[in-house]
Each structure stands twice: as structure tokens, then as C-alpha cells.
Amino acid sequence: MNSLAPHWPRAPLLLCASSSRTGPVEGLISLGAILRAEGIDARFAGDRVREGEDLAGHLERAGLPWAPGLALSRKVRAGDLLHDVRTLTSWVRSGAPDLIHAAFAHDYLLALTATRRAGPARENLRLVREAHRRVDVEPGRFGLRTRLLKMADGVIVHAENYRRVLLEQGLDPRRVASIPGSVDAQLFTPGRTNAAFALRRSWGVPDGAPLVGIVARMKRERLHVNLLAAFWAALAYVPDAHLVLIGRGEEEERLRDWADKRICGERIHFGGYQRGSALVEAYRALDVGVWLREGNDGACRGVLEAMACGLPMIVGDQGAPPELVAPAGEPACGRVVDPRLLDPVETTPGTLKPGGLAHALAELLGVESLRAAMGAASRNRAAGFTPQKAASATLGFWRELRALPPVERADGRGSSVL
């Protein structure tokens, strides 16, 4: 707690230029709901231009008010952008909000512009950028991304390795915090329920067959096609195994075509888009979970959801997942792999590359006792990543920033940077 401002922030504004209820939005809604329960007037602003998945309803159920008046769309229209700059500038000059937490680059640039025009209210105002993905912490062309991050009062990442990257670029260690994601371990729980068995059968998976699955949007950068190729190679070692891809996305047709052209196509299933209780049952239907690359949400809550459901995990080697699944000095919850290390499909025994995806698939799908031990470790570890813990860490970091001067006064820059 910051003894200089124990009741600060009074009115934080959580910005996320997204119309989805998943990804970073989900984490911000959880944060905002907890803050409001503590008497802090947190509010949320998201994309009002594009149609979303009942985002307003989700906010209402969480008890988190929508801050009206911002278009906040990454589908940039000049009129909307000018309107948002003027509106947010007016708000910060009035002293509400007294903290802005920006999830995406669009939100951050908008908030940075308004913050630098806040006038006297700037002394009590803090701007925080949440940097999710690897690309968000890389210097960028001519180091522009690093220079912009240095203009924030604080930066939150979700992996210690990303914090190290930023410190190596010269960011003030007092202004960079690594705060892991969170999961509702009371909702996401282990157990092969009747509903989970029914899902497996609807996908065409026999009750006793080992089933590996990925729950992620089907986008090229999520490396689904690498998973298909690795699974095909692993089938030489676990011929009774099945794979299910749960989700939707622009790559689905290409992935279906890939599976249809292979002789193992009957072992690859498409589980559709699942959410709510159906998503919990989808995790419970699996024997092994896979998560190869972070999406928009660098906190990788999907990894924690699967772990909370007692799944051993196979994860890629970037960002938060390695720290969640293979923590130093603790029982492993799965395997960390280089998802681009692929084996030829025509394999013979003993040829799978250690450290590769196919090797990890063959190992976990082929050894039930190993799955059980790692699954138990997953559940135990995930239970410690509570939403309350994440919210407390975030609020604590905000208050540490309040004890520091605004960044442009601390580094000697003037108030008109943009």
C-alpha cells in the first residue's frame, strides 16, 4: 500500500480496443469487478464500432460499468480518433479518471496523447501500458516501440522473461512489473463427467483413446498446422491417439483440408467454438492440452484453465507458458517445446527429436502414469493463480507508481511529447 495515497486510485479507467469478451478483455473485466467490490470506481471502455459477443451483457453481469463516449476501435476512422482524443483529454483534465490502464497499442497511444495534455491533473494521473505479446516488448523499427513504452508511468507484462527484455532496453525496473494471469479454479475443475464423455463421442473419439487438444483461435501464428504435422509423426508411436482442435478462425478451412488429405484424417477432429460451461467440459474431455503460441492475451489464461482442469500441458517456448508449466524448483506440469522443430512424417522408432512437439506428444499420449502425475501438478499449481491475487498485485503496482513522479517529470521531458 502507498501511504501517500492509500485511497488512490479513486477512478481507474480500463481501456481495451476490442469488441470480444475474451483475450485481454476477460482479464480486465475480472480486475474491474474485484476493484469495484473494494469500493474503487473502476470503469471499462471497449470497441463500440464493431459488433461484439454480448460484451455489454458480460460487463453488466460482472457489475463493471461501461464508460460511454469512446469509439475505441482499432478499425481506425479519423473522425472517431479525433473524437476519442478530445473526449479522453477532457476526462483527464477533470481529474476522472486518475489512472488509465491500456491493453493494446491503440488504447495506449490514445491515452498517451490525452495524458500529455492533462495539465495540472497530470500530477495525480498515472498511465499504465499492458504489454501482452513478444512483439509488444521488442524495440520495433528504429526502437520506436521501446521509446513509446518509456513514456508510460508503468508497464505490466505477464512473464518474467518479458520483464528482463524490457530492462535490457533501459526501462526503469521500478516501472515494470511481471504479473501472471489468473484462473477461476472453482469453475475450471478436473473430472471426466458425463458431459465430457458425450463431447468425446460427438467428436468420434473412443472412450479409452488418449486425446490431445488445443483450445485457441485458428490463426496462422498459433501454429495449428505444426501441431497437425507433429501429431501425424507421433501416431507412429501412439497409433490409438486422437487430436481435437477447439475453436474457430480464418485458418479452419485450410486445417480441415490438411487433415482430409492425410490418412490420419479420421484421428483429427474439429470441436467447434466452446464457451462457458461447455468450455469447461471440453477441457475435461482431453487427456493432454496444447498451447503453442500466445495470442492477444499474453497472460495465456487458456493454459491456466487447462491446468486447473488437471491437464498435463505441452506449451511453446515463448512468453508466459514456460513459466507456468515448468517452474524452476517445482514439479513439472508438462513439457516445453520448440513448436517449429518438426519431424518428417515418415518416421521410424527412435527418430523423434527431443525437445520437439512430436516427441512430447508421443511421450505424454503414450504414458498414462506420466499424464496423471503432471495433471495433478497442473491442478495444484493453477489453484494458486487466483483473480484476487492478480488484482492485488496490479493495485499494488499502481500505487507504487503513484509514489513515483509522472514519467515525463522524472526524466526531464516536457509535457508536450505528442
C-alpha positions, -999 to 999 in steps of 0.1 A, spaced: 0 0 0 12 35 -8 9 55 25 10 87 4 -22 79 -13 -39 49 4 -73 56 -13 -58 61 -48 -68 53 -75 -103 66 -70 -115 61 -106 -93 39 -128 -103 35 -165 -96 2 -182 -91 6 -219 -92 -23 -244 -98 -16 -281 -116 -49 -286 -152 -60 -291 -145 -95 -279 -153 -107 -244 -122 -130 -244 -85 -122 -245 -73 -92 -225 -109 -81 -221 -116 -111 -198 -87 -102 -176 -97 -65 -174 -133 -74 -165 -121 -97 -137 -98 -69 -124 -125 -43 -126 -151 -64 -108 -127 -71 -79 -117 -34 -77 -154 -23 -75 -160 -48 -48 -133 -30 -29 -150 4 -33 -129 16 -62 -149 32 -91 -133 12 -119 -148 15 -154 -143 -2 -187 -142 11 -223 -140 -11 -254 -147 -11 -291 -181 5 -298 -177 3 -336 -176 -34 -343 -202 -59 -332 -190 -80 -302 -201 -112 -284 -225 -96 -259 -197 -77 -243 -221 -52 -228 -241 -80 -212 -209 -96 -199 -199 -63 -182 -233 -59 -167 -232 -94 -152 -198 -86 -137 -211 -53 -123 -185 -33 -142 -199 -1 -158 -191 8 -193 -175 43 -197 -196 58 -226 -184 82 -251 -154 65 -267 -155 47 -301 -121 30 -292 -118 9 -323 -86 -4 -340 -106 -1 -372 -93 35 -373 -116 61 -386 -102 97 -385 -134 111 -370 -136 85 -343 -99 90 -334 -102 128 -331 -134 124 -310 -117 99 -287 -87 122 -282 -108 152 -273 -131 132 -251 -104 114 -231 -84 147 -228 -115 163 -213 -119 135 -188 -83 135 -176 -83 173 -172 -113 170 -149 -95 145 -127 -115 115 -136 -100 90 -144 -69 93 -122 -54 61 -137 -56 48 -172 -47 11 -179 -43 5 -216 -44 -31 -230 -35 -25 -267 -12 -1 -286 -42 18 -299 -55 24 -264 -21 34 -252 -14 59 -279 -48 75 -274 -42 76 -236 -7 89 -240 -19 118 -261 -46 127 -236 -23 122 -206 3 147 -221 -25 173 -223 -38 167 -188 -25 200 -174 -24 202 -136 -43 169 -133 -12 151 -146 4 152 -111 -22 127 -98 -27 108 -131 -8 76 -140 -7 58 -173 -1 21 -174 6 0 -206 -1 -37 -205 23 -54 -229 10 -88 -238 30 -104 -266 66 -108 -276 62 -82 -303 49 -57 -277 82 -58 -258 106 -58 -288 122 -25 -297 105 -22 -331 117 -2 -360 142 24 -350 135 15 -314 101 33 -316 82 7 -295 108 10 -267 107 48 -267 69 47 -265 69 22 -236 94 45 -218 67 72 -219 43 52 -197 44 56 -160 44 19 -157 43 -13 -179 28 -46 -169 39 -79 -186 28 -114 -178 62 -132 -179 94 -126 -161 113 -132 -193 95 -103 -209 103 -80 -180 140 -89 -184 137 -80 -221 124 -45 -212 150 -39 -185 177 -48 -210 163 -20 -232 167 5 -204 133 7 -188 133 17 -152 129 -15 -131 106 3 -107 82 9 -136 80 -26 -150 60 -54 -132 55 -90 -141 20 -101 -130 9 -136 -141 -26 -143 -154 -53 -159 -133 -80 -185 -134 -112 -193 -115 -102 -227 -101 -137 -231 -86 -152 -231 -121 -124 -249 -140 -120 -282 -122 -109 -318 -131 -132 -347 -137 -143 -368 -166 -180 -360 -164 -209 -375 -184 -209 -343 -205 -172 -347 -212 -177 -383 -223 -206 -371 -245 -183 -345 -261 -157 -371 -269 -182 -393 -285 -197 -365 -305 -162 -359 -319 -158 -396 -327 -132 -404 -300 -134 -438 -283 -137 -437 -245 -103 -453 -239 -83 -434 -266 -58 -408 -254 -70 -374 -267 -49 -343 -271 -65 -309 -278 -58 -273 -284 -83 -245 -274 -73 -215 -294 -84 -193 -323 -74 -208 -356 -49 -182 -369 -17 -189 -387 5 -175 -359 -10 -200 -334 8 -228 -354 -21 -253 -356 -6 -267 -388 26 -275 -369 5 -294 -344 -12 -314 -371 22 -324 -386 37 -333 -352 6 -353 -343 9 -373 -376 45 -381 -368 36 -391 -332 10 -415 -345 38 -440 -353 43 -443 -316 7 -439 -302 -15 -453 -330 -47 -451 -309 -43 -414 -302 -67 -386 -313 -64 -349 -317 -92 -322 -314 -90 -286 -324 -114 -265 -304 -122 -230 -316 -128 -212 -348 -109 -188 -371 -97 -179 -405 -74 -210 -408 -101 -236 -401 -108 -244 -438 -70 -249 -445 -66 -271 -415 -96 -292 -424 -82 -296 -459 -48 -307 -445 -65 -333 -423 -87 -346 -451 -57 -352 -474 -39 -374 -448 -45 -409 -440 -48 -399 -403 -77 -376 -410 -101 -397 -390 -80 -391 -360 -82 -353 -363 -114 -337 -351 -128 -301 -351 -146 -295 -318 -162 -261 -326 -163 -230 -306 -170 -236 -269 -176 -211 -241 -190 -211 -206 -197 -244 -190 -192 -261 -224 -156 -249 -224 -150 -265 -190 -164 -298 -203 -142 -295 -234 -111 -293 -212 -123 -322 -191 -127 -343 -223 -90 -340 -230 -61 -361 -217 -34 -336 -228 -36 -299 -235 -15 -279 -261 -8 -242 -263 19 -233 -288 19 -195 -292 4 -166 -273 -25 -148 -289 -36 -112 -280 -37 -123 -243 -1 -127 -232 -14 -139 -198 -24 -171 -216 -54 -178 -194 -62 -208 -216 -31 -225 -203 -42 -219 -167 -78 -230 -175 -65 -263 -188 -41 -267 -159 -69 -260 -134 -89 -289 -151 -60 -312 -143 -44 -314 -178 -7 -320 -184 4 -294 -209 26 -291 -239 35 -255 -245 57 -234 -268 89 -218 -255 79 -182 -256 62 -158 -231 43 -169 -200 35 -206 -208 70 -220 -199 70 -202 -166 35 -216 -158 42 -252 -169 79 -257 -160 87 -235 -130 122 -239 -116 123 -260 -84 87 -272 -87 71 -304 -102 67 -301 -140 32 -297 -153 41 -307 -188 67 -302 -215 81 -270 -230 89 -275 -267 101 -256 -298 69 -259 -319 88 -252 -351 111 -283 -346 92 -307 -368 99 -343 -376 94 -359 -411 61 -377 -413 77 -409 -424 92 -419 -391 108 -450 -377 111 -458 -340 136 -436 -321 138 -408 -347 116 -381 -330 136 -351 -320 139 -345 -282 125 -311 -273 102 -312 -303 64 -312 -304 61 -347 -318 84 -362 -292 63 -346 -264 30 -358 -279 43 -393 -282 56 -392 -246 25 -379 -229 -1 -396 -250 18 -429 -246 24 -429 -208 -8 -427 -186 11 -426 -153 31 -396 -165 -1 -378 -176 -16 -384 -142 14 -371 -123 17 -340 -144 -20 -334 -144 -21 -334 -106 8 -309 -106 -10 -287 -131 -41 -286 -109 -21 -278 -78 -2 -250 -94 -31 -234 -112 -50 -231 -80 -25 -205 -68 -32 -181 -97 -64 -166 -83 -81 -135 -98 -79 -118 -63 -41 -124 -63 -37 -108 -97 -59 -79 -88 -40 -73 -56 -7 -73 -74 -20 -49 -101 -33 -25 -75 -1 -27 -55 19 -18 -86 -4 11 -95 2 25 -60 39 21 -63 37 42 -95 17 68 -76 47 72 -52 69 80 -82 67 112 -102 50 113 -136 75 98 -160 80 129 -181 88 149 -150 111 121 -137 131 120 -170 131 158 -176 110 158 -207 84 184 -213 47 178 -212 41 181 -249 57 149 -264 29 140 -289 
